[in-house]
Amino acid sequence: MALPQDNRHKNASAYNMSAPRIAFCTTVKGRCEHLRKTLPTNLADNADYDNCVFVVLAYSSDHEVHEYLKTRHAADILSGRLVVYSYEDGGAPYNVALSKNLAARCGIREGAEILCTVDADNFCGVGFASFIAESF
């Protein structure tokens, strides 16, 4: 029995296969201290790959996160390498699935072809974006 052919990428020229747009999506609620440790390193470790964006979703108007990003990462925001979104939860308990799905939607809005969820306390590693691009 033959398997059906996968023709989704038959016309590969329609895609930019050499440098796909990657979004590293992070949600934050009350974890600014983690973001302070990981975000600068993640940005620096992936500076070799130009076609990626770091998306931070500040869940529930986390003012500490907004203030930190505006003061410490203003240049990254201006360059478009870092994009900050907010979601007001109205006091509801933190919803992991909702927050990660919203962050992914923000990554798509930024033109990403590949989405990667990165928790606020995780380091990507040197050259991770390049590794992902080569893997795809």
N, CA, C and O atoms as a GROMACS GRO file, in nm:
protein
  544
    1MET      N    1   0.085  -0.117   0.000
    1MET     CA    2   0.000   0.000   0.000
    1MET      C    3   0.090   0.124   0.000
    1MET      O    4   0.177   0.138   0.086
    2ALA      N    5   0.068   0.211  -0.094
    2ALA     CA    6   0.148   0.334  -0.107
    2ALA      C    7   0.093   0.442  -0.015
    2ALA      O    8  -0.028   0.457   0.001
    3LEU      N    9   0.183   0.516   0.043
    3LEU     CA   10   0.142   0.628   0.127
    3LEU      C   11   0.110   0.748   0.039
    3LEU      O   12   0.172   0.766  -0.066
    4PRO      N   13   0.015   0.831   0.079
    4PRO     CA   14  -0.014   0.951   0.000
    4PRO      C   15   0.106   1.045  -0.002
    4PRO      O   16   0.179   1.055   0.097
    5GLN      N   17   0.124   1.112  -0.114
    5GLN     CA   18   0.236   1.205  -0.126
    5GLN      C   19   0.205   1.334  -0.052
    5GLN      O   20   0.091   1.380  -0.047
    6ASP      N   21   0.310   1.391   0.005
    6ASP     CA   22   0.300   1.521   0.071
    6ASP      C   23   0.349   1.626  -0.028
    6ASP      O   24   0.469   1.638  -0.049
    7ASN      N   25   0.259   1.699  -0.087
    7ASN     CA   26   0.292   1.799  -0.188
    7ASN      C   27   0.290   1.941  -0.134
    7ASN      O   28   0.290   2.036  -0.212
    8ARG      N   29   0.288   1.957  -0.002
    8ARG     CA   30   0.278   2.092   0.054
    8ARG      C   31   0.394   2.179   0.012
    8ARG      O   32   0.376   2.300  -0.007
    9HIS      N   33   0.513   2.123  -0.002
    9HIS     CA   34   0.631   2.203  -0.036
    9HIS      C   35   0.680   2.174  -0.177
    9HIS      O   36   0.798   2.190  -0.206
   10LYS      N   37   0.588   2.132  -0.263
   10LYS     CA   38   0.624   2.101  -0.401
   10LYS      C   39   0.686   2.222  -0.470
   10LYS      O   40   0.783   2.209  -0.545
   11ASN      N   41   0.630   2.340  -0.445
   11ASN     CA   42   0.682   2.463  -0.502
   11ASN      C   43   0.762   2.535  -0.394
   11ASN      O   44   0.715   2.633  -0.336
   12ALA      N   45   0.882   2.486  -0.366
   12ALA     CA   46   0.964   2.541  -0.258
   12ALA      C   47   1.004   2.686  -0.283
   12ALA      O   48   1.037   2.757  -0.188
   13SER      N   49   1.001   2.731  -0.407
   13SER     CA   50   1.040   2.869  -0.434
   13SER      C   51   0.942   2.968  -0.373
   13SER      O   52   0.974   3.086  -0.359
   14ALA      N   53   0.823   2.923  -0.337
   14ALA     CA   54   0.724   3.012  -0.273
   14ALA      C   55   0.763   3.042  -0.128
   14ALA      O   56   0.707   3.132  -0.066
   15TYR      N   57   0.858   2.966  -0.075
   15TYR     CA   58   0.900   2.984   0.063
   15TYR      C   59   1.045   3.033   0.066
   15TYR      O   60   1.123   3.003  -0.024
   16ASN      N   61   1.079   3.105   0.168
   16ASN     CA   62   1.218   3.145   0.187
   16ASN      C   63   1.284   3.037   0.272
   16ASN      O   64   1.298   3.052   0.393
   17MET      N   65   1.324   2.930   0.208
   17MET     CA   66   1.378   2.814   0.279
   17MET      C   67   1.516   2.842   0.338
   17MET      O   68   1.558   2.773   0.431
   18SER      N   69   1.587   2.941   0.286
   18SER     CA   70   1.722   2.965   0.335
   18SER      C   71   1.724   3.036   0.470
   18SER      O   72   1.816   3.016   0.549
   19ALA      N   73   1.624   3.118   0.497
   19ALA     CA   74   1.622   3.193   0.624
   19ALA      C   75   1.478   3.212   0.672
   19ALA      O   76   1.424   3.322   0.663
   20PRO      N   77   1.418   3.105   0.723
   20PRO     CA   78   1.280   3.120   0.770
   20PRO      C   79   1.273   3.215   0.890
   20PRO      O   80   1.366   3.222   0.970
   21ARG      N   81   1.164   3.287   0.901
   21ARG     CA   82   1.142   3.380   1.012
   21ARG      C   83   1.105   3.298   1.136
   21ARG      O   84   1.011   3.218   1.133
   22ILE      N   85   1.179   3.316   1.244
   22ILE     CA   86   1.159   3.242   1.368
   22ILE      C   87   1.116   3.338   1.477
   22ILE      O   88   1.173   3.446   1.491
   23ALA      N   89   1.015   3.300   1.554
   23ALA     CA   90   0.973   3.378   1.670
   23ALA      C   91   0.995   3.295   1.796
   23ALA      O   92   0.944   3.184   1.808
   24PHE      N   93   1.071   3.353   1.889
   24PHE     CA   94   1.087   3.294   2.022
   24PHE      C   95   0.984   3.362   2.111
   24PHE      O   96   0.996   3.481   2.141
   25CYS      N   97   0.884   3.286   2.153
   25CYS     CA   98   0.769   3.342   2.225
   25CYS      C   99   0.778   3.311   2.374
   25CYS      O  100   0.790   3.196   2.414
   26THR      N  101   0.773   3.416   2.456
   26THR     CA  102   0.783   3.402   2.601
   26THR      C  103   0.667   3.474   2.667
   26THR      O  104   0.636   3.588   2.633
   27THR      N  105   0.602   3.406   2.760
   27THR     CA  106   0.496   3.470   2.839
   27THR      C  107   0.551   3.496   2.979
   27THR      O  108   0.628   3.418   3.034
   28VAL      N  109   0.509   3.609   3.035
   28VAL     CA  110   0.560   3.648   3.167
   28VAL      C  111   0.445   3.700   3.252
   28VAL      O  112   0.369   3.788   3.210
   29LYS      N  113   0.433   3.646   3.371
   29LYS     CA  114   0.343   3.700   3.472
   29LYS      C  115   0.412   3.681   3.606
   29LYS      O  116   0.419   3.570   3.660
   30GLY      N  117   0.464   3.792   3.660
   30GLY     CA  118   0.529   3.787   3.791
   30GLY      C  119   0.663   3.716   3.790
   30GLY      O  120   0.708   3.669   3.895
   31ARG      N  121   0.729   3.708   3.675
   31ARG     CA  122   0.857   3.639   3.668
   31ARG      C  123   0.964   3.727   3.603
   31ARG      O  124   1.048   3.678   3.528
   32CYS      N  125   0.958   3.854   3.631
   32CYS     CA  126   1.051   3.947   3.570
   32CYS      C  127   1.196   3.913   3.604
   32CYS      O  128   1.286   3.931   3.521
   33GLU      N  129   1.220   3.865   3.726
   33GLU     CA  130   1.358   3.833   3.764
   33GLU      C  131   1.416   3.723   3.676
   33GLU      O  132   1.536   3.723   3.649
   34HIS      N  133   1.334   3.630   3.630
   34HIS     CA  134   1.381   3.527   3.538
   34HIS      C  135   1.415   3.589   3.402
   34HIS      O  136   1.519   3.559   3.343
   35LEU      N  137   1.327   3.675   3.354
   35LEU     CA  138   1.347   3.739   3.225
   35LEU      C  139   1.473   3.825   3.224
   35LEU      O  140   1.544   3.832   3.124
   36ARG      N  141   1.502   3.889   3.336
   36ARG     CA  142   1.623   3.972   3.348
   36ARG      C  143   1.749   3.889   3.327
   36ARG      O  144   1.849   3.939   3.275
   37LYS      N  145   1.745   3.763   3.368
   37LYS     CA  146   1.861   3.676   3.354
   37LYS      C  147   1.873   3.615   3.215
   37LYS      O  148   1.983   3.605   3.161
   38THR      N  149   1.761   3.576   3.157
   38THR     CA  150   1.766   3.498   3.033
   38THR      C  151   1.759   3.581   2.906
   38THR      O  152   1.828   3.550   2.809
   39LEU      N  153   1.677   3.685   2.903
   39LEU     CA  154   1.654   3.757   2.778
   39LEU      C  155   1.781   3.820   2.720
   39LEU      O  156   1.805   3.803   2.600
   40PRO      N  157   1.862   3.891   2.798
   40PRO     CA  158   1.984   3.948   2.738
   40PRO      C  159   2.076   3.840   2.678
   40PRO      O  160   2.135   3.860   2.572
   41THR      N  161   2.086   3.728   2.747
   41THR     CA  162   2.170   3.619   2.698
   41THR      C  163   2.111   3.558   2.572
   41THR      O  164   2.183   3.532   2.476
   42ASN      N  165   1.980   3.535   2.571
   42ASN     CA  166   1.916   3.476   2.454
   42ASN      C  167   1.928   3.567   2.332
   42ASN      O  168   1.951   3.518   2.221
   43LEU      N  169   1.913   3.697   2.351
   43LEU     CA  170   1.930   3.790   2.240
   43LEU      C  171   2.073   3.786   2.187
   43LEU      O  172   2.094   3.779   2.066
   44ALA      N  173   2.170   3.789   2.276
   44ALA     CA  174   2.311   3.787   2.235
   44ALA      C  175   2.349   3.654   2.171
   44ALA      O  176   2.421   3.651   2.071
   45ASP      N  177   2.302   3.544   2.227
   45ASP     CA  178   2.338   3.411   2.177
   45ASP      C  179   2.283   3.383   2.038
   45ASP      O  180   2.330   3.294   1.968
   46ASN      N  181   2.182   3.460   1.997
   46ASN     CA  182   2.120   3.437   1.866
   46ASN      C  183   2.134   3.556   1.773
   46ASN      O  184   2.059   3.569   1.676
   47ALA      N  185   2.230   3.641   1.802
   47ALA     CA  186   2.255   3.759   1.718
   47ALA      C  187   2.306   3.721   1.580
   47ALA      O  188   2.299   3.802   1.488
   48ASP      N  189   2.356   3.600   1.563
   48ASP     CA  190   2.408   3.556   1.433
   48ASP      C  191   2.297   3.529   1.332
   48ASP      O  192   2.324   3.519   1.212
   49TYR      N  193   2.173   3.517   1.379
   49TYR     CA  194   2.061   3.487   1.289
   49TYR      C  195   1.971   3.609   1.282
   49TYR      O  196   1.901   3.642   1.378
   50ASP      N  197   1.972   3.676   1.167
   50ASP     CA  198   1.901   3.802   1.152
   50ASP      C  199   1.750   3.790   1.144
   50ASP      O  200   1.679   3.885   1.178
   51ASN      N  201   1.699   3.677   1.100
   51ASN     CA  202   1.556   3.666   1.071
   51ASN      C  203   1.478   3.602   1.187
   51ASN      O  204   1.398   3.511   1.167
   52CYS      N  205   1.504   3.651   1.307
   52CYS     CA  206   1.425   3.603   1.420
   52CYS      C  207   1.381   3.722   1.506
   52CYS      O  208   1.440   3.830   1.504
   53VAL      N  209   1.276   3.698   1.579
   53VAL     CA  210   1.220   3.800   1.666
   53VAL      C  211   1.191   3.734   1.801
   53VAL      O  212   1.148   3.619   1.808
   54PHE      N  213   1.214   3.809   1.907
   54PHE     CA  214   1.179   3.763   2.041
   54PHE      C  215   1.050   3.833   2.080
   54PHE      O  216   1.044   3.956   2.086
   55VAL      N  217   0.948   3.755   2.107
   55VAL     CA  218   0.816   3.806   2.143
   55VAL      C  219   0.794   3.783   2.291
   55VAL      O  220   0.803   3.669   2.339
   56VAL      N  221   0.767   3.890   2.364
   56VAL     CA  222   0.736   3.878   2.507
   56VAL      C  223   0.591   3.921   2.526
   56VAL      O  224   0.553   4.032   2.490
   57LEU      N  225   0.512   3.832   2.583
   57LEU     CA  226   0.374   3.863   2.618
   57LEU      C  227   0.368   3.885   2.768
   57LEU      O  228   0.380   3.791   2.847
   58ALA      N  229   0.348   4.011   2.807
   58ALA     CA  230   0.332   4.045   2.949
   58ALA      C  231   0.187   4.017   2.984
   58ALA      O  232   0.097   4.092   2.947
   59TYR      N  233   0.166   3.910   3.055
   59TYR     CA  234   0.032   3.862   3.088
   59TYR      C  235  -0.016   3.937   3.212
   59TYR      O  236   0.052   3.939   3.314
   60SER      N  237  -0.131   3.996   3.204
   60SER     CA  238  -0.194   4.068   3.314
   60SER      C  239  -0.122   4.198   3.348
   60SER      O  240  -0.100   4.229   3.465
   61SER      N  241  -0.087   4.273   3.246
   61SER     CA  242  -0.026   4.405   3.264
   61SER      C  243   0.084   4.404   3.370
   61SER      O  244   0.081   4.482   3.465
   62ASP      N  245   0.179   4.317   3.352
   62ASP     CA  246   0.292   4.307   3.445
   62ASP      C  247   0.378   4.432   3.428
   62ASP      O  248   0.465   4.437   3.341
   63HIS      N  249   0.353   4.533   3.512
   63HIS     CA  250   0.419   4.662   3.498
   63HIS      C  251   0.570   4.653   3.517
   63HIS      O  252   0.645   4.727   3.453
   64GLU      N  253   0.614   4.565   3.604
   64GLU     CA  254   0.757   4.548   3.626
   64GLU      C  255   0.825   4.503   3.496
   64GLU      O  256   0.934   4.550   3.463
   65VAL      N  257   0.762   4.411   3.425
   65VAL     CA  258   0.817   4.361   3.298
   65VAL      C  259   0.823   4.473   3.196
   65VAL      O  260   0.925   4.491   3.130
   66HIS      N  261   0.715   4.549   3.184
   66HIS     CA  262   0.712   4.659   3.088
   66HIS      C  263   0.822   4.762   3.118
   66HIS      O  264   0.890   4.808   3.027
   67GLU      N  265   0.837   4.797   3.242
   67GLU     CA  266   0.937   4.896   3.281
   67GLU      C  267   1.078   4.844   3.252
   67GLU      O  268   1.162   4.916   3.198
   68TYR      N  269   1.103   4.719   3.288
   68TYR     CA  270   1.233   4.659   3.262
   68TYR      C  271   1.264   4.659   3.111
   68TYR      O  272   1.373   4.699   3.070
   69LEU      N  273   1.169   4.615   3.030
   69LEU     CA  274   1.193   4.606   2.887
   69LEU      C  275   1.213   4.743   2.824
   69LEU      O  276   1.298   4.760   2.737
   70LYS      N  277   1.136   4.841   2.868
   70LYS     CA  278   1.149   4.977   2.813
   70LYS      C  279   1.285   5.039   2.847
   70LYS      O  280   1.343   5.109   2.765
   71THR      N  281   1.335   5.013   2.967
   71THR     CA  282   1.461   5.075   3.008
   71THR      C  283   1.583   4.995   2.962
   71THR      O  284   1.679   5.053   2.912
   72ARG      N  285   1.580   4.865   2.977
   72ARG     CA  286   1.698   4.781   2.948
   72ARG      C  287   1.707   4.739   2.801
   72ARG      O  288   1.816   4.717   2.750
   73HIS      N  289   1.593   4.728   2.734
   73HIS     CA  290   1.593   4.673   2.598
   73HIS      C  291   1.531   4.766   2.495
   73HIS      O  292   1.474   4.722   2.395
   74ALA      N  293   1.542   4.895   2.520
   74ALA     CA  294   1.485   4.994   2.426
   74ALA      C  295   1.543   4.978   2.286
   74ALA      O  296   1.470   4.986   2.188
   75ALA      N  297   1.673   4.955   2.276
   75ALA     CA  298   1.737   4.941   2.144
   75ALA      C  299   1.687   4.816   2.072
   75ALA      O  300   1.668   4.818   1.950
   76ASP      N  301   1.665   4.707   2.147
   76ASP     CA  302   1.614   4.584   2.086
   76ASP      C  303   1.472   4.603   2.036
   76ASP      O  304   1.433   4.550   1.932
   77ILE      N  305   1.393   4.679   2.112
   77ILE     CA  306   1.255   4.707   2.071
   77ILE      C  307   1.255   4.795   1.947
   77ILE      O  308   1.180   4.769   1.852
   78LEU      N  309   1.338   4.900   1.947
   78LEU     CA  310   1.346   4.989   1.831
   78LEU      C  311   1.392   4.917   1.705
   78LEU      O  312   1.346   4.949   1.595
   79SER      N  313   1.481   4.822   1.720
   79SER     CA  314   1.533   4.748   1.604
   79SER      C  315   1.433   4.646   1.551
   79SER      O  316   1.447   4.598   1.439
   80GLY      N  317   1.331   4.614   1.631
   80GLY     CA  318   1.234   4.512   1.592
   80GLY      C  319   1.275   4.372   1.630
   80GLY      O  320   1.202   4.276   1.602
   81ARG      N  321   1.389   4.358   1.692
   81ARG     CA  322   1.438   4.226   1.735
   81ARG      C  323   1.358   4.174   1.854
   81ARG      O  324   1.345   4.053   1.874
   82LEU      N  325   1.304   4.267   1.933
   82LEU     CA  326   1.221   4.235   2.049
   82LEU      C  327   1.088   4.307   2.035
   82LEU      O  328   1.084   4.428   2.010
   83VAL      N  329   0.980   4.232   2.050
   83VAL     CA  330   0.846   4.290   2.041
   83VAL      C  331   0.772   4.253   2.169
   83VAL      O  332   0.774   4.138   2.214
   84VAL      N  333   0.705   4.352   2.227
   84VAL     CA  334   0.636   4.332   2.355
   84VAL      C  335   0.486   4.349   2.334
   84VAL      O  336   0.440   4.448   2.277
   85TYR      N  337   0.411   4.251   2.381
   85TYR     CA  338   0.266   4.256   2.378
   85TYR      C  339   0.214   4.246   2.521
   85TYR      O  340   0.286   4.202   2.611
   86SER      N  341   0.090   4.288   2.541
   86SER     CA  342   0.026   4.280   2.672
   86SER      C  343  -0.108   4.210   2.660
   86SER      O  344  -0.176   4.219   2.558
   87TYR      N  345  -0.144   4.140   2.766
   87TYR     CA  346  -0.277   4.080   2.774
   87TYR      C  347  -0.329   4.105   2.915
   87TYR      O  348  -0.266   4.065   3.013
   88GLU      N  349  -0.443   4.169   2.925
   88GLU     CA  350  -0.507   4.197   3.054
   88GLU      C  351  -0.603   4.084   3.085
   88GLU      O  352  -0.699   4.062   3.011
   89ASP      N  353  -0.578   4.012   3.193
   89ASP     CA  354  -0.660   3.895   3.226
   89ASP      C  355  -0.779   3.927   3.316
   89ASP      O  356  -0.858   3.838   3.348
   90GLY      N  357  -0.794   4.051   3.356
   90GLY     CA  358  -0.908   4.089   3.439
   90GLY      C  359  -0.907   4.025   3.576
   90GLY      O  360  -1.012   4.012   3.639
   91GLY      N  361  -0.789   3.985   3.624
   91GLY     CA  362  -0.780   3.926   3.758
   91GLY      C  363  -0.800   3.776   3.760
   91GLY      O  364  -0.795   3.716   3.867
   92ALA      N  365  -0.821   3.715   3.645
   92ALA     CA  366  -0.841   3.570   3.640
   92ALA      C  367  -0.708   3.499   3.670
   92ALA      O  368  -0.602   3.557   3.650
   93PRO      N  369  -0.715   3.376   3.718
   93PRO     CA  370  -0.591   3.299   3.742
   93PRO      C  371  -0.513   3.282   3.612
   93PRO      O  372  -0.570   3.282   3.503
   94TYR      N  373  -0.382   3.268   3.626
   94TYR     CA  374  -0.296   3.250   3.510
   94TYR      C  375  -0.336   3.124   3.433
   94TYR      O  376  -0.353   3.018   3.492
   95ASN      N  377  -0.350   3.137   3.303
   95ASN     CA  378  -0.389   3.027   3.217
   95ASN      C  379  -0.272   3.000   3.121
   95ASN      O  380  -0.250   3.075   3.027
   96VAL      N  381  -0.200   2.892   3.146
   96VAL     CA  382  -0.080   2.860   3.068
   96VAL      C  383  -0.113   2.841   2.921
   96VAL      O  384  -0.046   2.898   2.835
   97ALA      N  385  -0.215   2.762   2.891
   97ALA     CA  386  -0.249   2.735   2.752
   97ALA      C  387  -0.289   2.863   2.678
   97ALA      O  388  -0.244   2.887   2.566
   98LEU      N  389  -0.372   2.944   2.740
   98LEU     CA  390  -0.416   3.069   2.678
   98LEU      C  391  -0.297   3.160   2.653
   98LEU      O  392  -0.283   3.216   2.544
   99SER      N  393  -0.211   3.177   2.753
   99SER     CA  394  -0.099   3.269   2.738
   99SER      C  395  -0.003   3.223   2.628
   99SER      O  396   0.045   3.306   2.550
  100LYS      N  397   0.026   3.094   2.620
  100LYS     CA  398   0.118   3.045   2.518
  100LYS      C  399   0.056   3.054   2.379
  100LYS      O  400   0.125   3.082   2.282
  101ASN      N  401  -0.074   3.029   2.369
  101ASN     CA  402  -0.141   3.044   2.240
  101ASN      C  403  -0.146   3.190   2.196
  101ASN      O  404  -0.129   3.219   2.077
  102LEU      N  405  -0.168   3.281   2.290
  102LEU     CA  406  -0.166   3.424   2.255
  102LEU      C  407  -0.027   3.468   2.210
  102LEU      O  408  -0.014   3.544   2.114
  103ALA      N  409   0.076   3.420   2.278
  103ALA     CA  410   0.213   3.455   2.240
  103ALA      C  411   0.245   3.400   2.101
  103ALA      O  412   0.310   3.467   2.021
  104ALA      N  413   0.199   3.279   2.072
  104ALA     CA  414   0.220   3.221   1.938
  104ALA      C  415   0.149   3.304   1.832
  104ALA      O  416   0.203   3.328   1.724
  105ARG      N  417   0.030   3.347   1.862
  105ARG     CA  418  -0.044   3.432   1.768
  105ARG      C  419   0.032   3.563   1.744
  105ARG      O  420   0.036   3.613   1.631
  106CYS      N  421   0.094   3.616   1.847
  106CYS     CA  422   0.175   3.738   1.832
  106CYS      C  423   0.295   3.709   1.743
  106CYS      O  424   0.333   3.794   1.662
  107GLY      N  425   0.356   3.592   1.758
  107GLY     CA  426   0.468   3.553   1.672
  107GLY      C  427   0.427   3.545   1.526
  107GLY      O  428   0.500   3.588   1.437
  108ILE      N  429   0.310   3.490   1.503
  108ILE     CA  430   0.258   3.484   1.366
  108ILE      C  431   0.233   3.624   1.313
  108ILE      O  432   0.261   3.653   1.196
  109ARG      N  433   0.182   3.710   1.397
  109ARG     CA  434   0.159   3.850   1.359
  109ARG      C  435   0.290   3.918   1.318
  109ARG      O  436   0.290   4.008   1.234
  110GLU      N  437   0.401   3.874   1.377
  110GLU     CA  438   0.533   3.928   1.345
  110GLU      C  439   0.594   3.861   1.222
  110GLU      O  440   0.710   3.887   1.188
  111GLY      N  441   0.518   3.777   1.156
  111GLY     CA  442   0.562   3.717   1.031
  111GLY      C  443   0.640   3.587   1.046
  111GLY      O  444   0.704   3.542   0.951
  112ALA      N  445   0.635   3.527   1.163
  112ALA     CA  446   0.713   3.405   1.186
  112ALA      C  447   0.655   3.286   1.111
  112ALA      O  448   0.534   3.267   1.103
  113GLU      N  449   0.746   3.208   1.056
  113GLU     CA  450   0.711   3.082   0.992
  113GLU      C  451   0.734   2.966   1.088
  113GLU      O  452   0.675   2.859   1.074
  114ILE      N  453   0.822   2.988   1.185
  114ILE     CA  454   0.854   2.888   1.287
  114ILE      C  455   0.835   2.953   1.422
  114ILE      O  456   0.888   3.061   1.448
  115LEU      N  457   0.759   2.887   1.510
  115LEU     CA  458   0.734   2.937   1.644
  115LEU      C  459   0.805   2.848   1.745
  115LEU      O  460   0.803   2.726   1.733
  116CYS      N  461   0.867   2.911   1.843
  116CYS     CA  462   0.938   2.838   1.947
  116CYS      C  463   0.901   2.899   2.082
  116CYS      O  464   0.928   3.017   2.106
  117THR      N  465   0.840   2.820   2.168
  117THR     CA  466   0.804   2.867   2.300
  117THR      C  467   0.927   2.856   2.391
  117THR      O  468   0.988   2.750   2.402
  118VAL      N  469   0.960   2.967   2.456
  118VAL     CA  470   1.074   2.970   2.548
  118VAL      C  471   1.023   3.026   2.680
  118VAL      O  472   0.981   3.141   2.687
  119ASP      N  473   1.026   2.944   2.784
  119ASP     CA  474   0.985   2.991   2.916
  119ASP      C  475   1.079   3.101   2.964
  119ASP      O  476   1.195   3.108   2.921
  120ALA      N  477   1.029   3.186   3.051
  120ALA     CA  478   1.105   3.302   3.098
  120ALA      C  479   1.235   3.264   3.168
  120ALA      O  480   1.328   3.344   3.173
  121ASP      N  481   1.243   3.143   3.220
  121ASP     CA  482   1.364   3.100   3.291
  121ASP      C  483   1.453   3.008   3.208
  121ASP      O  484   1.542   2.942   3.263
  122ASN      N  485   1.430   3.002   3.077
  122ASN     CA  486   1.509   2.914   2.989
  122ASN      C  487   1.606   2.990   2.901
  122ASN      O  488   1.576   3.099   2.852
  123PHE      N  489   1.722   2.931   2.883
  123PHE     CA  490   1.821   2.984   2.791
  123PHE      C  491   1.812   2.904   2.662
  123PHE      O  492   1.800   2.781   2.665
  124CYS      N  493   1.818   2.972   2.548
  124CYS     CA  494   1.812   2.904   2.418
  124CYS      C  495   1.944   2.836   2.385
  124CYS      O  496   1.946   2.722   2.338
  125GLY      N  497   2.053   2.904   2.411
  125GLY     CA  498   2.184   2.853   2.377
  125GLY      C  499   2.241   2.926   2.256
  125GLY      O  500   2.167   2.983   2.175
  126VAL      N  501   2.371   2.924   2.245
  126VAL     CA  502   2.440   2.993   2.136
  126VAL      C  503   2.402   2.930   2.003
  126VAL      O  504   2.412   2.808   1.986
  127GLY      N  505   2.359   3.014   1.908
  127GLY     CA  506   2.328   2.968   1.774
  127GLY      C  507   2.202   2.884   1.760
  127GLY      O  508   2.186   2.814   1.660
  128PHE      N  509   2.113   2.890   1.858
  128PHE     CA  510   1.992   2.807   1.854
  128PHE      C  511   1.904   2.841   1.735
  128PHE      O  512   1.849   2.751   1.671
  129ALA      N  513   1.888   2.970   1.704
  129ALA     CA  514   1.804   3.008   1.589
  129ALA      C  515   1.863   2.952   1.459
  129ALA      O  516   1.788   2.902   1.375
  130SER      N  517   1.993   2.959   1.443
  130SER     CA  518   2.057   2.903   1.324
  130SER      C  519   2.036   2.752   1.318
  130SER      O  520   2.012   2.697   1.210
  131PHE      N  521   2.046   2.686   1.431
  131PHE     CA  522   2.023   2.542   1.438
  131PHE      C  523   1.882   2.508   1.394
  131PHE      O  524   1.860   2.415   1.316
  132ILE      N  525   1.785   2.584   1.444
  132ILE     CA  526   1.645   2.559   1.407
  132ILE      C  527   1.627   2.579   1.256
  132ILE      O  528   1.565   2.496   1.189
  133ALA      N  529   1.680   2.688   1.203
  133ALA     CA  530   1.666   2.717   1.060
  133ALA      C  531   1.727   2.606   0.976
  133ALA      O  532   1.667   2.565   0.876
  134GLU      N  533   1.844   2.559   1.015
  134GLU     CA  534   1.909   2.451   0.940
  134GLU      C  535   1.830   2.320   0.951
  134GLU      O  536   1.825   2.242   0.856
  135SER      N  537   1.767   2.298   1.065
  135SER     CA  538   1.689   2.175   1.086
  135SER      C  539   1.565   2.173   0.998
  135SER      O  540   1.521   2.067   0.954
  136PHE      N  541   1.508   2.291   0.973
  136PHE     CA  542   1.388   2.298   0.892
  136PHE      C  543   1.423   2.313   0.746
  136PHE      O  544   1.334   2.320   0.662
   0.00000   0.00000   0.00000
